[in-house]
Protein backbone atom coordinates (compact mmCIF):
# COMPACT_ATOMS: atom_id res chain seq x y z
CA UNK A 1 0.00 0.00 0.00
CA UNK A 2 1.27 3.46 -0.88
CA UNK A 3 0.10 6.64 0.82
CA UNK A 4 -1.71 9.38 -1.12
CA UNK A 5 1.13 11.76 -0.25
CA UNK A 6 3.74 9.41 -1.67
CA UNK A 7 1.66 8.84 -4.81
CA UNK A 8 1.33 12.58 -5.29
CA UNK A 9 5.11 12.96 -4.97
CA UNK A 10 5.58 10.23 -7.59
CA UNK A 11 3.15 12.02 -9.88
CA UNK A 12 5.17 15.22 -9.55
CA UNK A 13 8.35 13.32 -10.36
CA UNK A 14 6.66 11.82 -13.43
CA UNK A 15 5.47 15.21 -14.69
CA UNK A 16 8.98 16.63 -14.33
CA UNK A 17 10.48 13.63 -16.10
CA UNK A 18 8.18 14.04 -19.09
CA UNK A 19 8.67 17.78 -19.03
CA UNK A 20 12.31 17.15 -19.85
CA UNK A 21 11.10 15.65 -23.14
CA UNK A 22 8.83 18.57 -23.91
CA UNK A 23 5.60 16.85 -22.84
CA UNK A 24 3.08 19.42 -21.52
CA UNK A 25 1.89 18.89 -17.96
CA UNK A 26 -1.70 18.28 -19.11
CA UNK A 27 -0.52 15.45 -21.37
CA UNK A 28 1.50 13.74 -18.65
CA UNK A 29 -1.40 12.68 -16.43
CA UNK A 30 -3.04 10.09 -18.71
CA UNK A 31 0.07 7.88 -19.12
CA UNK A 32 0.74 8.25 -15.40
CA UNK A 33 -2.77 7.04 -14.61
CA UNK A 34 -2.29 4.04 -16.92
CA UNK A 35 0.89 3.05 -15.12
CA UNK A 36 -0.72 3.51 -11.70
CA UNK A 37 -3.61 1.29 -12.81
CA UNK A 38 -1.17 -1.37 -14.00
CA UNK A 39 0.82 -1.40 -10.76
CA UNK A 40 -2.42 -1.48 -8.75
CA UNK A 41 -3.79 -4.68 -10.29
CA UNK A 42 -5.34 -6.94 -7.63
CA UNK A 43 -3.05 -9.90 -8.30
CA UNK A 44 0.00 -7.83 -7.39
CA UNK A 45 1.30 -7.95 -3.84
CA UNK A 46 4.98 -7.09 -4.21
CA UNK A 47 5.30 -5.70 -7.77
CA UNK A 48 3.37 -2.59 -6.84
CA UNK A 49 3.75 1.16 -6.60
CA UNK A 50 5.47 0.64 -3.24
CA UNK A 51 8.17 -1.33 -5.05
CA UNK A 52 8.60 1.54 -7.52
CA UNK A 53 8.84 4.06 -4.70
CA UNK A 54 11.51 1.99 -3.00
CA UNK A 55 13.44 1.71 -6.26
CA UNK A 56 13.33 5.46 -6.85
CA UNK A 57 14.83 6.07 -3.42
CA UNK A 58 17.76 3.79 -4.24
CA UNK A 59 18.19 5.31 -7.72
CA UNK A 60 18.37 8.69 -6.04
CA UNK A 61 21.17 7.48 -3.79
CA UNK A 62 23.02 6.02 -6.78
CA UNK A 63 22.53 9.07 -9.02
CA UNK A 64 26.22 9.87 -8.83
CA UNK A 65 27.16 6.76 -10.82
CA UNK A 66 24.29 6.98 -13.34
CA UNK A 67 25.08 8.49 -16.74
CA UNK A 68 21.52 8.75 -18.14
CA UNK A 69 19.23 9.37 -15.19
CA UNK A 70 16.03 9.94 -17.22
CA UNK A 71 16.51 6.60 -19.00
CA UNK A 72 16.96 4.80 -15.68
CA UNK A 73 13.89 6.54 -14.25
CA UNK A 74 11.81 5.53 -17.27
CA UNK A 75 13.07 1.97 -16.89
CA UNK A 76 11.93 1.95 -13.27
CA UNK A 77 8.47 3.16 -14.22
CA UNK A 78 7.96 0.60 -16.95
CA UNK A 79 9.98 -2.47 -15.94
CA UNK A 80 7.03 -4.24 -14.28
CA UNK A 81 4.26 -2.42 -16.13
CA UNK A 82 3.19 -5.80 -17.49
CA UNK A 83 3.19 -8.39 -14.74
CA UNK A 84 1.48 -11.73 -15.20
CA UNK A 85 3.03 -14.41 -12.94
CA UNK A 86 1.90 -17.06 -15.41
CA UNK A 87 3.60 -15.43 -18.41
CA UNK A 88 7.21 -15.60 -19.60
CA UNK A 89 7.30 -12.44 -21.71
CA UNK A 90 6.49 -9.76 -19.13
CA UNK A 91 9.81 -8.00 -19.62
CA UNK A 92 9.50 -7.87 -23.41
CA UNK A 93 5.94 -6.55 -23.25
CA UNK A 94 6.89 -3.97 -20.62
CA UNK A 95 9.82 -2.86 -22.79
CA UNK A 96 7.49 -2.56 -25.77
CA UNK A 97 5.10 -0.39 -23.76
CA UNK A 98 7.96 1.88 -22.73
CA UNK A 99 9.30 2.09 -26.26
CA UNK A 100 5.90 3.00 -27.71
CA UNK A 101 5.40 5.81 -25.20
CA UNK A 102 8.95 7.13 -25.50
CA UNK A 103 8.77 7.12 -29.28
CA UNK A 104 5.54 9.11 -29.09
CA UNK A 105 7.27 11.69 -26.92
CA UNK A 106 10.14 12.03 -29.38
CA UNK A 107 12.79 10.42 -27.18
CA UNK A 108 16.10 9.77 -28.90
CA UNK A 109 16.80 6.28 -30.20
CA UNK A 110 19.72 6.08 -27.77
CA UNK A 111 17.43 6.72 -24.78
CA UNK A 112 14.88 4.19 -26.00
CA UNK A 113 17.63 1.64 -26.51
CA UNK A 114 18.96 2.10 -22.98
CA UNK A 115 15.49 1.81 -21.45
CA UNK A 116 14.74 -1.38 -23.38
CA UNK A 117 18.08 -2.97 -22.53
CA UNK A 118 17.73 -2.16 -18.84
CA UNK A 119 14.18 -3.52 -18.63
CA UNK A 120 15.18 -6.74 -20.40
CA UNK A 121 18.10 -7.06 -17.96
CA UNK A 122 15.56 -7.89 -15.24
CA UNK A 123 15.29 -11.35 -16.81
CA UNK A 124 18.74 -11.88 -15.20
CA UNK A 125 20.18 -13.68 -18.21
CA UNK A 126 23.73 -13.48 -19.49
CA UNK A 127 22.79 -10.48 -21.64
CA UNK A 128 22.88 -7.88 -18.85
CA UNK A 129 24.52 -4.68 -20.15
CA UNK A 130 27.83 -3.96 -18.47
CA UNK A 131 27.04 -0.30 -17.82
CA UNK A 132 26.77 1.89 -14.71
CA UNK A 133 23.12 2.59 -15.52
CA UNK A 134 22.19 -1.09 -15.71
CA UNK A 135 24.14 -1.76 -12.51
CA UNK A 136 22.35 0.99 -10.62
CA UNK A 137 18.94 -0.07 -11.91
CA UNK A 138 19.44 -3.75 -11.07
CA UNK A 139 20.74 -2.91 -7.61
CA UNK A 140 17.63 -0.80 -7.01
CA UNK A 141 15.43 -3.64 -8.21
CA UNK A 142 17.16 -6.10 -5.88
CA UNK A 143 17.52 -3.72 -2.93
CA UNK A 144 14.72 -5.60 -1.15
CA UNK A 145 17.05 -8.57 -0.71
CA UNK A 146 19.14 -6.52 1.70
CA UNK A 147 16.19 -5.04 3.59
CA UNK A 148 15.60 -5.36 7.33
CA UNK A 149 14.49 -8.84 8.39
CA UNK A 150 10.85 -7.88 8.97
CA UNK A 151 10.58 -6.12 5.60
CA UNK A 152 12.23 -9.03 3.83
CA UNK A 153 9.76 -11.44 5.43
CA UNK A 154 6.85 -9.36 4.09
CA UNK A 155 8.45 -9.35 0.65
CA UNK A 156 8.83 -13.14 0.67
CA UNK A 157 5.22 -13.56 1.78
CA UNK A 158 4.02 -11.17 -0.93
CA UNK A 159 5.88 -13.10 -3.63
CA UNK A 160 4.17 -16.28 -2.44
CA UNK A 161 0.78 -14.54 -2.74
CA UNK A 162 1.55 -13.62 -6.33
CA UNK A 163 2.13 -17.29 -7.03
CA UNK A 164 -0.70 -18.62 -4.89
CA UNK A 165 -1.88 -20.77 -7.82
CA UNK A 166 1.37 -22.79 -7.70
CA UNK A 167 1.27 -25.93 -5.50
CA UNK A 168 3.38 -25.61 -2.37
CA UNK A 169 6.11 -28.11 -3.20
CA UNK A 170 6.45 -26.80 -6.73
CA UNK A 171 6.66 -23.23 -5.42
CA UNK A 172 9.31 -24.15 -2.86
CA UNK A 173 11.45 -25.81 -5.53
CA UNK A 174 11.14 -22.85 -7.89
CA UNK A 175 11.77 -20.27 -5.22
CA UNK A 176 14.81 -22.19 -3.96
CA UNK A 177 16.23 -22.20 -7.48
CA UNK A 178 15.84 -18.42 -7.75
CA UNK A 179 17.42 -17.75 -4.37
CA UNK A 180 20.25 -20.20 -4.93
CA UNK A 181 20.97 -18.40 -8.19
CA UNK A 182 21.51 -15.18 -6.26
CA UNK A 183 23.46 -17.01 -3.57
CA UNK A 184 25.93 -18.42 -6.11
CA UNK A 185 26.79 -15.02 -7.54
CA UNK A 186 30.17 -13.60 -6.67
CA UNK A 187 28.32 -10.36 -5.94
CA UNK A 188 24.60 -9.77 -5.64
CA UNK A 189 25.03 -6.00 -5.87
CA UNK A 190 27.01 -4.39 -8.67
CA UNK A 191 27.55 -0.86 -7.33
CA UNK A 192 30.03 -0.14 -4.55
CA UNK A 193 27.42 1.59 -2.36
CA UNK A 194 24.91 -1.23 -2.47
CA UNK A 195 27.58 -3.89 -2.10
CA UNK A 196 29.00 -2.28 1.00
CA UNK A 197 25.62 -1.55 2.56
CA UNK A 198 23.48 -4.49 1.51
CA UNK A 199 25.49 -7.51 0.40
CA UNK A 200 25.88 -9.13 3.82
CA UNK A 201 22.24 -8.51 4.77
CA UNK A 202 21.02 -9.86 1.43
CA UNK A 203 22.95 -13.08 1.85
CA UNK A 204 21.69 -13.47 5.43
CA UNK A 205 18.09 -12.95 4.30
CA UNK A 206 18.45 -15.40 1.43
CA UNK A 207 19.99 -18.05 3.66
CA UNK A 208 17.16 -17.57 6.15
CA UNK A 209 14.46 -18.00 3.51
CA UNK A 210 16.22 -21.05 2.06
CA UNK A 211 16.15 -22.66 5.50
CA UNK A 212 12.42 -21.99 5.73
CA UNK A 213 11.82 -23.41 2.26
CA UNK A 214 13.67 -26.56 3.18
C-alpha positions, -999 to +999 in steps of 0.1 A: +000+000+000+013+035-009+001+066+008-017+094-011+011+118-003+037+094-017+017+088-048+013+126-053+051+130-050+056+102-076+031+120-099+052+152-096+084+133-104+067+118-134+055+152-147+090+166-143+105+136-161+082+140-191+087+178-190+123+172-199+111+157-231+088+186-239+056+169-228+031+194-215+019+189-180-017+183-191-005+155-214+015+137-186-014+127-164-030+101-187+001+079-191+007+083-154-028+070-146-023+040-169+009+031-151-007+035-117-036+013-128-012-014-140+008-014-108-024-015-087-038-047-103-053-069-076-031-099-083+000-078-074+013-080-038+050-071-042+053-057-078+034-026-068+038+012-066+055+006-032+082-013-051+086+015-075+088+041-047+115+020-030+134+017-063+133+055-069+148+061-034+178+038-042+182+053-077+184+087-060+212+075-038+230+060-068+225+091-090+262+099-088+272+068-108+243+070-133+251+085-167+215+087-181+192+094-152+160+099-172+165+066-190+170+048-157+139+065-143+118+055-173+131+020-169+119+019-133+085+032-142+080+006-169+100-025-159+070-042-143+043-024-161+032-058-175+032-084-147+015-117-152+030-144-129+019-171-154+036-154-184+072-156-196+073-124-217+065-098-191+098-080-196+095-079-234+059-066-233+069-040-206+098-029-228+075-026-258+051-004-238+080+019-227+093+021-263+059+030-277+054+058-252+089+071-255+088+071-293+055+091-291+073+117-269+101+120-294+128+104-272+161+098-289+168+063-302+197+061-278+174+067-248+149+042-260+176+016-265+190+021-230+155+018-215+147-014-234+181-030-225+177-022-188+142-035-186+152-067-204+181-071-180+156-079-152+153-114-168+187-119-152+202-137-182+237-135-195+228-105-216+229-079-189+245-047-201+278-040-185+270-003-178+268+019-147+231+026-155+222-011-157+241-018-125+223+010-106+189-001-119+194-038-111+207-029-076+176-008-070+154-036-082+172-061-059+175-037-029+147-056-011+170-086-007+191-065+017+162-050+036+156-054+073+145-088+084+109-079+090+106-061+056+122-090+038+098-114+054+068-094+041+085-094+007+088-131+007+052-136+018+040-112-009+059-131-036+042-163-024+008-145-027+016-136-063+021-173-070-007-186-049-019-208-078+014-228-077+013-259-055+034-256-024+061-281-032+064-268-067+067-232-054+093-242-029+114-258-055+111-229-079+118-203-052+148-222-040+162-222-075+158-184-078+174-177-044+202-202-049+210-184-082+215-152-063+235-170-036+259-184-061+268-150-075+302-136-067+283-104-059+246-098-056+250-060-059+270-044-087+276-009-073+300-001-045+274+016-024+249-012-025+276-039-021+290-023+010+256-016+026+235-045+015+255-075+004+259-091+038+222-085+048+210-099+014+230-131+019+217-135+054+181-130+043+185-154+014+200-180+037+172-176+061+145-180+035+162-210+021+161-227+055+124-220+057+118-234+023+137-266+032 
